[in-house]
Amino acid sequence: MVRLFKHYIPHAVILLGLIDLALLALAGELAWRIRAGQIGMDIGATADRFDMLAGFACIMITVMIAVGVYGAESLRSLRYASARLLVAISLGVIALSFADWVIGGAHFWRSTLAYAMALSIIFLIANRVIVGGILGAQAFRRRVLVLGSGNRADRLRKLGDKAEAGFVIVGYVGMSDSQPVVEEAINRSAIHNLKRFVENLGVSEVVLALEERRNSLPLQDLLRIKTAGVHVNDFSSFIERETGRVDLDTVNPSWLIFSDGFSSGRAVSSVAKRVFDVTASAVLLFLTLPVIVLFALLVKLDSKGPAFFRQQRVGLFGEPFNVIKLRSMRTDAEAAGAQWATKDDPRTTRIGRFIRKVRIDELPQTWSVLKGEMSFVGPRPERPEFVSGLEEKLPYYAERHMVKPGITGWAQINYPYGASIEDSRHKLEYDLYYAKNYTPFLDLLILLQTLRVVLWHEGAR
């Protein structure tokens, strides 16, 4: 993987994206040449169209990221990738047509876009067939040696067996005489020279998966492996990188303190985030005000009660604030006390089911963003009634309040809908990853992929 602004991106995704970028520019150029030839217009030099081709390719790539073309499912399934590509290219053409109308130019002719759309679909699907066929699924997987043969090693084996895994485990080394969970593990005593063993296997990374590290770290072995140019990683850091979450089962306070992340040097990033929040929320409120008013009227007509409802949530540093949403449930929804929302919740109204599905009920929350109580991106704000219990049951739950809550977030786009302590635990792992690795780049990825969540009804409700 390549670490870009604290966030890890698989090599396969980077290569695929770069080839896609070149193919999109090629599709745009060929579309121009075809159309120019049809109407007898001078084709001109390619350099004269650089801004047009770059704009076409960049907007298309942006939409492809947003709808999940580079997600795990797309990487392992051509059929899934093709479906997402069709949606992405269609949305991209609509976006380009709108951009051309806004700038009032003639950069993206409709006839040229039609040819570019068809060529892009052909080129991009062919790219996945050819690259996948020539390089194969193992081409970009790192070769990993696991030091350990217990439960942690078994977890790594299950993670490596997944089709979307970015690594392949080439061996396990049992570092103690206890009964191994991974039966194929080789005992350390059977290996004369661990450094040479690593080199012979062509290992690019060694992962420590020891159940008990106290007085059991093979420091001399690790030093020799490290000086030979092989990356050495601990279990928690490896899991964080490969899954995009902080593993609560194995982390401890010292790991959180000494590992990279939670940087205090965020002054510029924080200012940029606030400027974006203010600008985007003001524009969004202005553009969606008619939609909010329309559905507020529909909510009033559909069921008794107010169109909007206020609910107290826990914000930055644990401070409470009131969030405003369009009402999607009956007024007596919590007559028996605070409850988690469930999938197909029977308390929702007819209009409520629709506005929750397409996230229209969330639009008034942009007022909280404008006031500074929330951000567009951050952990989902939870209710005080739930927070007190979750802080007792889940370690490090209070740390999620060290960043401003958001309308969308890393947990919302990565974890399917759920409403239980176990679901809250998994969401917390993603929230901690976001708080630990926050950069504007990660915010951009989350904002883009929120479109995928909306289009395919994934994520939190």
Secondary structure in CASP SS format (residue, H / E / C, confidence):
PFRMAT SS
TARGET T0000
AUTHOR 0000-0000-0000
METHOD secondary structure of the structure
MODEL  1
M C 1.00
V E 1.00
R E 1.00
L E 1.00
F C 1.00
K C 1.00
H E 1.00
Y E 1.00
I E 1.00
P C 1.00
H H 1.00
A H 1.00
V H 1.00
I H 1.00
L H 1.00
L H 1.00
G H 1.00
L H 1.00
I H 1.00
D H 1.00
L H 1.00
A H 1.00
L H 1.00
L H 1.00
A H 1.00
L H 1.00
A H 1.00
G H 1.00
E H 1.00
L H 1.00
A H 1.00
W H 1.00
R H 1.00
I H 1.00
R H 1.00
A H 1.00
G H 1.00
Q H 1.00
I C 1.00
G C 1.00
M C 1.00
D C 1.00
I C 1.00
G C 1.00
A C 1.00
T H 1.00
A H 1.00
D H 1.00
R H 1.00
F H 1.00
D H 1.00
M H 1.00
L H 1.00
A H 1.00
G H 1.00
F H 1.00
A H 1.00
C H 1.00
I H 1.00
M H 1.00
I H 1.00
T H 1.00
V H 1.00
M H 1.00
I H 1.00
A H 1.00
V C 1.00
G C 1.00
V C 1.00
Y C 1.00
G C 1.00
A H 1.00
E H 1.00
S H 1.00
L H 1.00
R H 1.00
S C 1.00
L H 1.00
R H 1.00
Y H 1.00
A H 1.00
S H 1.00
A H 1.00
R H 1.00
L H 1.00
L H 1.00
V H 1.00
A H 1.00
I H 1.00
S H 1.00
L H 1.00
G H 1.00
V H 1.00
I H 1.00
A H 1.00
L H 1.00
S H 1.00
F H 1.00
A H 1.00
D H 1.00
W H 1.00
V H 1.00
I H 1.00
G C 1.00
G C 1.00
A C 1.00
H C 1.00
F C 1.00
W C 1.00
R H 1.00
S H 1.00
T H 1.00
L H 1.00
A H 1.00
Y H 1.00
A H 1.00
M H 1.00
A H 1.00
L H 1.00
S H 1.00
I H 1.00
I H 1.00
F H 1.00
L H 1.00
I H 1.00
A H 1.00
N H 1.00
R H 1.00
V H 1.00
I H 1.00
V H 1.00
G H 1.00
G H 1.00
I H 1.00
L H 1.00
G C 1.00
A C 1.00
Q C 1.00
A C 1.00
F C 1.00
R C 1.00
R E 1.00
R E 1.00
V E 1.00
L E 1.00
V E 1.00
L E 1.00
G C 1.00
S C 1.00
G C 1.00
N H 1.00
R H 1.00
A H 1.00
D H 1.00
R H 1.00
L H 1.00
R H 1.00
K H 1.00
L H 1.00
G H 1.00
D C 1.00
K C 1.00
A C 1.00
E C 1.00
A C 1.00
G C 1.00
F E 1.00
V E 1.00
I E 1.00
V E 1.00
G E 1.00
Y E 1.00
V E 1.00
G E 1.00
M C 1.00
S C 1.00
D C 1.00
S C 1.00
Q C 1.00
P C 1.00
V C 1.00
V C 1.00
E C 1.00
E C 1.00
A C 1.00
I E 1.00
N E 1.00
R H 1.00
S H 1.00
A H 1.00
I C 1.00
H C 1.00
N C 1.00
L H 1.00
K H 1.00
R H 1.00
F H 1.00
V H 1.00
E H 1.00
N H 1.00
L H 1.00
G C 1.00
V C 1.00
S C 1.00
E E 1.00
V E 1.00
V E 1.00
L E 1.00
A C 1.00
L C 1.00
E C 1.00
E C 1.00
R C 1.00
R C 1.00
N C 1.00
S C 1.00
L C 1.00
P C 1.00
L H 1.00
Q H 1.00
D H 1.00
L H 1.00
L H 1.00
R H 1.00
I H 1.00
K H 1.00
T H 1.00
A C 1.00
G C 1.00
V C 1.00
H E 1.00
V E 1.00
N E 1.00
D E 1.00
F H 1.00
S H 1.00
S H 1.00
F H 1.00
I H 1.00
E H 1.00
R H 1.00
E H 1.00
T H 1.00
G C 1.00
R C 1.00
V C 1.00
D C 1.00
L C 1.00
D C 1.00
T C 1.00
V C 1.00
N C 1.00
P H 1.00
S H 1.00
W H 1.00
L H 1.00
I H 1.00
F H 1.00
S C 1.00
D C 1.00
G C 1.00
F C 1.00
S C 1.00
S C 1.00
G C 1.00
R C 1.00
A H 1.00
V H 1.00
S H 1.00
S H 1.00
V H 1.00
A H 1.00
K H 1.00
R H 1.00
V H 1.00
F H 1.00
D H 1.00
V H 1.00
T H 1.00
A H 1.00
S H 1.00
A H 1.00
V H 1.00
L H 1.00
L H 1.00
F H 1.00
L H 1.00
T H 1.00
L H 1.00
P H 1.00
V H 1.00
I H 1.00
V H 1.00
L H 1.00
F H 1.00
A H 1.00
L H 1.00
L H 1.00
V H 1.00
K H 1.00
L H 1.00
D H 1.00
S C 1.00
K C 1.00
G C 1.00
P C 1.00
A C 1.00
F E 1.00
F E 1.00
R E 1.00
Q E 1.00
Q E 1.00
R E 1.00
V E 1.00
G C 1.00
L H 1.00
F H 1.00
G H 1.00
E C 1.00
P E 1.00
F E 1.00
N E 1.00
V E 1.00
I E 1.00
K E 1.00
L E 1.00
R C 1.00
S C 1.00
M E 1.00
R C 1.00
T C 1.00
D C 1.00
A C 1.00
E C 1.00
A C 1.00
A C 1.00
G C 1.00
A C 1.00
Q C 1.00
W C 1.00
A C 1.00
T C 1.00
K C 1.00
D C 1.00
D C 1.00
P C 1.00
R C 1.00
T E 1.00
T C 1.00
R H 1.00
I H 1.00
G H 1.00
R H 1.00
F H 1.00
I H 1.00
R H 1.00
K H 1.00
V C 1.00
R C 1.00
I H 1.00
D H 1.00
E H 1.00
L H 1.00
P H 1.00
Q H 1.00
T H 1.00
W H 1.00
S H 1.00
V H 1.00
L H 1.00
K H 1.00
G C 1.00
E C 1.00
M C 1.00
S E 1.00
F E 1.00
V E 1.00
G C 1.00
P C 1.00
R C 1.00
P C 1.00
E C 1.00
R C 1.00
P H 1.00
E H 1.00
F H 1.00
V H 1.00
S H 1.00
G H 1.00
L H 1.00
E H 1.00
E H 1.00
K H 1.00
L C 1.00
P C 1.00
Y C 1.00
Y H 1.00
A H 1.00
E H 1.00
R H 1.00
H H 1.00
M H 1.00
V C 1.00
K C 1.00
P C 1.00
G E 1.00
I E 1.00
T E 1.00
G C 1.00
W H 1.00
A H 1.00
Q H 1.00
I H 1.00
N H 1.00
Y C 1.00
P C 1.00
Y C 1.00
G C 1.00
A C 1.00
S C 1.00
I H 1.00
E H 1.00
D H 1.00
S H 1.00
R H 1.00
H H 1.00
K H 1.00
L H 1.00
E H 1.00
Y H 1.00
D H 1.00
L H 1.00
Y H 1.00
Y H 1.00
A H 1.00
K H 1.00
N H 1.00
Y C 1.00
T C 1.00
P H 1.00
F H 1.00
L H 1.00
D H 1.00
L H 1.00
L H 1.00
I H 1.00
L H 1.00
L H 1.00
Q H 1.00
T H 1.00
L H 1.00
R H 1.00
V H 1.00
V H 1.00
L H 1.00
W C 1.00
H C 1.00
E C 1.00
G C 1.00
A C 1.00
R C 1.00
END
